[in-house]
Amino acid sequence: MKTSMFLAGALATTVQAIDNGYGLTPPMGWRSWNCYHANVNQTLMENTMDKVAERTRMVNGKLTSMADLGYVAVGLDDNWQACGTGVNGSFHDAAGHPLINTKTFPSMKGMTDYGHAKGLRVGWYMNNCICAEKHFTDPTYIQKHMEESVKAIVAAGFDGVKLDGCGQFRNLTWWGQLLNETGRSVMIENCHWGGTVPGQTTGDAPCTGTTMPSNCPYNFFRSSTDINPSWKSIFSNLQTTIKFQGNPPLSRPGTWAYPDMLEVGNMATYNEDRTHFGAWCIVSSPLILGHDLTNEALTDKIWPIISNTEAIAVNQAWAGHPGRLVKQWGGSGGNDMQMWAKALPEGKQAVLILSNNNGNETASIDLEKDLGMSGTVAVRDIWDHKDLAKATGTFNAGTIESHDSRFYIFSQ
């Protein structure tokens, strides 16, 4: 069925869920922007795929790849396009086909085949920000542009697509409907910087976001502006997930709140890298790495963080809620310290206590008031992979250094 412009308008007010089977747990992988920005090419992408798939580091006594851990989606971001070579100075031709810069990407199909041979999923990027397309008015051409872009995604063998908010092609309901029609499962990332979210009744993708799985036409959605490798950015982006942690939560299987790609490995200190990763785990954010995987020393440095199977298990678990901010205290802003918690199966609770302070701070947990847990409680330290002494009433987390964290699982 062809999508007319009249249907495209109708889709703006109709819930149109996607049917791709993705996003039932928070997606995991790597994407090119934080590492290479606009300086990306096919060779760099394929070299990264090699690193994701190779088994050269140990996890729990066994040689393990990033893909084994779950980081299977490798995504190409902006600047694959041949800017200015298309109609009206765009990067689409008169028939609506996207025009690829073949000097940097000689074969998109060859690249996806390369990833698939390694057991990976490969993602693309549309509605680009570099040379953004905003000047089309002919309804017939706009429809051709959308249809041919979707055909190109499928023909090249991509398994996912990040849909940015810079160009005029922002109708995520239409994108989802066209991708559904192809019969190929393509995971959709909504990158509208927090402007298009579950619960909206108008706009680019109206949906309630309260079904199971979510009925929104995307598998994860940016809750924030773009991230950068600074503590201020990490902490600020984390806070944007709070509004989706209500009852019922709007971050849930099928559609996850996403405060942007990980900057783990790019932060100023190991403590910041670790807290950043733990924060994304505790709120069920997609875990999309962004460091240079060809830098072996860097990956060695952060391997204990990104390969922490206990932290990843917290991220991937679902027991009715994506995680929430329980309390915060200290400092002039009242948020020098924060305690986040996530319900886990079997009545367990994961807890992350993080420092937003420039100095050291002590922290404790009132088990009944903060977590609703009475009696004697078992305590597991996720960062140190060890069981601690059982606690009753109050648990003392000790002194937490600036921008560091403590990560626990409590069970009865």
C-alpha positions in Angstrom: 0.0 0.0 0.0 1.3 3.4 -0.9 1.3 6.1 1.7 -0.4 9.2 0.3 0.2 12.7 1.8 -3.4 12.5 3.1 -2.5 9.3 5.0 0.8 10.9 6.2 -1.3 13.7 7.7 -3.7 11.2 9.3 -0.8 9.2 10.8 0.1 12.3 12.8 -3.0 11.8 14.9 -3.1 7.9 14.9 -1.2 5.5 17.1 0.9 3.5 14.7 3.0 0.9 16.6 6.0 -0.8 14.9 6.1 -4.5 14.4 9.8 -5.4 14.5 10.3 -7.4 17.7 13.2 -5.1 18.8 13.6 -3.1 22.0 12.0 -5.6 24.4 15.1 -5.1 26.5 17.3 -1.9 26.3 19.4 -2.1 23.1 23.2 -2.5 23.4 25.9 -1.7 20.9 28.2 1.0 19.6 27.6 4.1 17.4 30.1 6.1 15.4 29.4 9.8 16.4 31.0 10.1 19.8 34.2 8.5 18.5 34.6 9.8 14.9 32.0 12.5 14.6 31.9 13.5 10.8 35.3 11.8 10.1 33.8 8.4 9.5 34.2 5.9 6.7 33.6 2.3 5.8 37.0 1.1 6.8 36.7 2.6 10.3 33.2 1.0 10.6 34.5 -2.5 9.6 37.5 -2.2 11.9 35.1 -1.4 14.7 33.0 -4.4 13.8 36.2 -6.6 14.1 36.7 -5.3 17.6 33.1 -5.8 18.7 33.3 -9.5 17.5 36.8 -10.5 18.6 37.3 -12.6 21.8 40.5 -11.3 23.3 39.5 -10.3 26.9 38.3 -12.3 29.8 35.0 -12.1 31.6 34.3 -14.5 34.4 37.2 -16.7 33.4 36.3 -17.0 29.7 37.4 -15.2 26.6 34.5 -13.0 25.7 33.7 -10.5 23.0 31.6 -7.3 23.3 29.0 -9.0 21.1 28.9 -11.9 23.6 28.1 -9.4 26.3 25.2 -8.0 24.2 26.8 -5.1 22.3 25.6 -6.4 19.0 24.2 -3.3 17.2 26.9 -1.3 15.4 25.6 2.0 14.0 26.8 4.4 11.4 25.9 8.0 12.2 26.1 11.2 10.2 28.2 12.1 7.1 27.8 9.1 4.9 25.9 11.3 2.4 27.1 13.0 -0.7 26.1 16.5 0.4 24.9 18.9 -2.4 24.9 16.4 -5.2 21.1 15.9 -5.3 18.0 17.8 -6.3 17.9 21.3 -4.9 21.3 20.9 -3.4 20.2 18.0 -1.2 21.6 14.4 -1.0 18.6 12.7 -2.7 18.2 12.5 -6.4 15.1 13.5 -8.4 13.6 10.0 -7.9 14.1 10.2 -4.1 17.1 7.9 -3.8 19.6 8.8 -1.1 23.0 9.6 -2.5 26.0 8.0 -0.7 29.5 9.4 -0.7 31.1 6.4 -2.4 34.6 7.7 -1.7 34.1 7.1 2.0 31.5 4.3 1.7 32.1 2.3 -1.5 29.5 -0.3 -0.6 26.9 0.0 2.1 25.7 -3.5 1.3 29.2 -4.8 1.6 29.5 -3.1 5.0 26.3 -4.6 6.4 27.3 -8.0 4.9 30.6 -7.7 6.8 28.8 -7.0 10.1 26.3 -9.8 9.5 29.1 -12.3 8.9 30.3 -11.5 12.4 26.9 -12.0 14.0 26.3 -8.2 14.4 23.3 -6.0 13.5 24.2 -2.9 11.5 22.4 0.5 11.8 22.1 3.5 9.5 21.1 7.2 10.0 18.5 9.4 8.3 17.0 12.9 8.4 20.6 14.0 8.7 22.0 17.1 10.5 25.0 17.7 8.2 23.6 19.4 5.1 20.1 19.0 6.6 17.3 18.8 4.0 14.5 21.3 4.8 13.5 22.8 1.5 11.1 20.4 -0.2 7.4 21.4 -0.7 6.1 19.1 -3.4 4.0 16.4 -1.7 4.7 13.9 -4.5 8.5 14.3 -4.1 8.3 14.2 -0.3 6.5 10.9 -0.5 9.1 9.6 -3.0 11.9 10.8 -0.7 10.4 8.8 2.2 9.6 5.7 0.3 13.0 5.5 -1.5 14.9 6.2 1.7 13.1 3.2 3.4 13.8 1.1 0.3 17.5 2.0 0.6 17.6 1.0 4.2 16.2 -2.4 3.4 18.1 -3.0 0.2 21.4 -2.3 1.9 20.6 -4.8 4.6 20.4 -2.4 7.6 18.9 -3.7 10.8 18.3 -0.4 12.5 18.1 3.3 11.7 18.6 6.5 13.8 16.1 9.2 12.7 17.5 12.6 13.7 15.5 15.8 14.0 17.5 18.2 11.8 15.8 17.8 8.5 12.1 18.1 7.6 11.5 14.3 7.5 10.5 14.1 11.2 7.2 12.1 11.0 8.2 9.0 12.9 4.8 7.4 12.5 5.2 7.5 8.7 8.8 6.1 8.9 7.5 3.3 11.1 4.6 2.5 8.9 6.8 2.4 5.7 9.3 0.2 7.5 6.6 -2.1 8.7 5.3 -2.5 5.1 8.7 -3.8 3.9 8.5 -6.9 6.1 12.0 -6.4 7.4 12.7 -5.9 11.1 14.4 -2.5 11.5 15.0 -1.1 15.0 14.1 2.6 15.1 15.9 5.3 17.2 14.0 8.5 17.8 16.6 11.3 18.0 14.3 14.3 18.5 16.3 15.5 21.6 13.3 15.0 23.9 10.8 16.8 21.7 9.0 13.6 20.5 8.2 11.3 23.4 5.6 8.8 24.6 2.3 10.2 25.8 1.9 12.9 23.2 -1.4 13.1 21.3 -0.1 15.3 18.4 3.2 15.9 16.7 5.6 13.6 14.9 4.6 10.3 16.6 1.6 10.4 18.9 1.3 7.3 21.1 0.1 6.5 24.6 3.3 4.6 25.5 1.5 2.6 28.2 0.9 -0.7 26.4 3.1 -3.8 26.7 5.1 -3.6 24.7 4.9 0.1 24.1 2.8 1.2 21.1 5.1 4.0 20.1 6.6 3.9 16.5 10.2 3.8 17.8 12.2 1.5 20.0 14.1 4.1 22.0 13.8 7.8 22.3 16.2 10.6 23.1 15.1 12.2 26.4 17.9 14.8 26.2 20.1 17.1 24.2 23.3 15.8 22.8 25.8 14.4 25.3 29.5 15.4 25.6 32.3 13.9 27.7 31.9 16.2 30.8 30.4 15.4 34.2 27.9 18.3 33.8 26.5 16.8 30.6 26.3 13.3 32.0 24.5 14.4 35.1 22.2 16.7 33.3 21.2 14.1 30.7 20.5 11.5 33.4 17.9 13.9 35.0 15.9 14.0 31.7 14.8 10.4 32.3 12.9 11.2 35.5 9.8 12.4 33.8 9.4 9.0 32.1 9.6 7.0 35.4 6.1 7.6 36.6 3.2 5.2 37.2 2.7 3.8 34.7 6.2 4.5 33.4 6.7 5.6 29.8 10.1 4.0 29.5 9.3 0.4 29.1 9.8 -2.7 26.9 9.4 -1.6 23.2 10.3 2.1 23.8 13.1 3.1 26.2 14.1 6.6 27.4 17.6 7.3 26.2 19.8 10.1 27.5 22.2 9.6 24.5 25.2 7.5 23.7 27.7 6.5 26.4 30.8 8.6 26.8 32.5 5.8 28.9 36.2 5.9 28.1 36.0 9.6 27.2 35.4 11.0 30.7 38.0 12.8 32.8 38.4 10.0 35.4 37.7 6.3 35.9 35.2 7.2 38.6 33.2 9.3 36.2 33.3 6.5 33.6 32.0 4.0 36.1 29.3 6.2 37.5 28.1 7.1 34.0 27.8 3.5 33.1 26.0 2.6 36.3 23.6 5.5 35.9 22.6 4.4 32.4 22.1 0.8 33.8 19.9 1.8 36.7 17.5 3.7 34.5 17.3 1.0 31.8 18.8 3.2 29.2 20.1 1.7 25.9 23.8 1.0 26.4 25.4 2.4 23.2 29.2 2.7 23.5 31.0 5.5 21.8 34.7 5.2 22.5 37.5 4.2 20.0 37.4 0.4 20.0 40.6 0.3 18.1 42.4 1.9 21.0 43.3 -1.3 22.9 44.7 0.5 25.9 41.5 2.5 26.3 39.3 -0.6 26.1 41.5 -2.4 28.6 41.1 0.5 31.0 37.3 0.5 30.9 36.8 -3.2 30.3 36.0 -3.9 34.0 33.1 -1.4 33.6 31.6 -2.2 30.2 32.0 -6.0 30.8 30.4 -6.0 34.2 27.8 -8.7 33.7 26.1 -7.9 37.0 25.6 -4.2 36.0 24.4 -5.3 32.5 21.9 -7.7 34.0 20.4 -4.9 36.1 20.0 -2.8 32.9 18.4 -5.7 31.0 16.0 -6.8 33.7 12.3 -5.9 33.8 10.1 -6.2 36.8 7.6 -3.5 36.0 9.6 -0.3 36.3 12.7 1.1 34.5 14.3 2.6 37.6 13.7 5.8 39.5 15.3 8.6 41.5 14.5 7.7 45.1 16.0 10.7 46.9 18.7 13.4 46.6 20.4 15.6 49.2 23.2 18.0 49.9 24.7 21.2 48.5 23.0 24.4 47.5 21.0 22.7 44.8 20.0 19.8 47.0 21.5 17.3 44.6 25.1 16.7 45.7 24.1 13.1 46.2 21.5 11.0 44.5 20.1 7.6 45.2 18.5 5.7 42.3 16.7 2.3 42.5 15.3 -0.3 40.1 13.0 -3.2 40.9 14.3 -6.6 39.8 12.7 -10.0 39.6 12.2 -12.0 42.8 11.6 -8.9 44.8 15.2 -7.7 44.6 16.2 -4.0 44.3 19.2 -2.6 42.5 20.5 0.7 44.0 23.0 3.2 42.7 24.2 6.0 44.9 26.2 8.6 43.0 28.1 11.7 44.0 27.5 15.0 42.1 29.8 16.6 44.6 33.3 18.0 44.2 34.3 16.5 47.5 33.7 13.3 49.5 30.4 12.5 51.0 29.0 9.7 53.2 25.7 8.0 52.3 23.3 5.5 53.9 20.1 3.8 52.9 17.0 3.4 55.1 16.0 0.0 53.8 12.3 0.2 54.7 11.7 3.9 53.9 13.8 4.0 50.7 13.2 0.5 49.4 10.2 -0.9 51.3 12.4 -3.8 52.6 12.0 -4.9 56.2 14.0 -7.4 58.2 17.4 -8.7 57.3 18.5 -8.0 53.8 21.3 -9.5 51.8 23.7 -7.1 50.0 25.6 -7.6 46.8 28.3 -5.1 45.7 28.1 -4.9 41.9 31.3 -2.9 41.3 33.4 -5.3 43.5 31.6 -8.5 42.6 31.2 -9.6 46.2 28.6 -10.2 48.9 28.7 -7.8 51.8 27.5 -8.3 55.4 23.7 -8.6 55.7 21.9 -5.4 56.8 18.9 -4.6 59.0 17.2 -1.2 59.1 20.0 1.0 57.7 22.7 0.2 55.3 25.9 2.4 55.4 27.4 2.9 52.0 30.5 4.7 53.5 32.3 7.6 52.0 31.9 8.2 48.3 34.5 10.2 46.4 33.7 13.0 44.0 31.7 11.7 40.9 32.1 8.1 42.1 29.3 5.7 43.0 28.2 2.6 44.8 26.1 -0.1 43.1 24.3 -2.7 45.0 21.6 -5.4 44.8 19.4 -5.9 47.9 17.4 -9.1 48.4 15.4 -10.8 51.1 
